[in-house]
């Protein structure tokens, strides 16, 4: 049985299309991102909210912030990268590794916030 220190809690903001695919997986997997060589889960809810508000909502008008746990042993092969500011830490998971990443999600992907553009 996994102990709390066996996993790391991560966050990911997604638009409506990606959300539907996560939902279709039974909230167990993230889909490949077309044209993106990396998957970027982040370490804080605040960073996920920033992504939702600054990039997803202006472009797609709807954003979902998800929270999920990943096995620490799996993540240990990837360094934490900083996206250029305090508390802007993320993992860069190569797209080719996404299926294995998904297998290392413990439990379900939770939607913790949902936003719709005004107007």
PyMOL commands that set and color helices and strands:
alter all, ss='L'
color gray80, all
select helices_A, chain A and resi 4-6+16-24+45-60+72-75+95-103
alter helices_A, ss='H'
color red, helices_A
select strands_A, chain A and resi 7-14+38-39+62-71+80-82+89-91+93-94+105-116
alter strands_A, ss='S'
color yellow, strands_A
deselect
rebuild
show_as cartoon
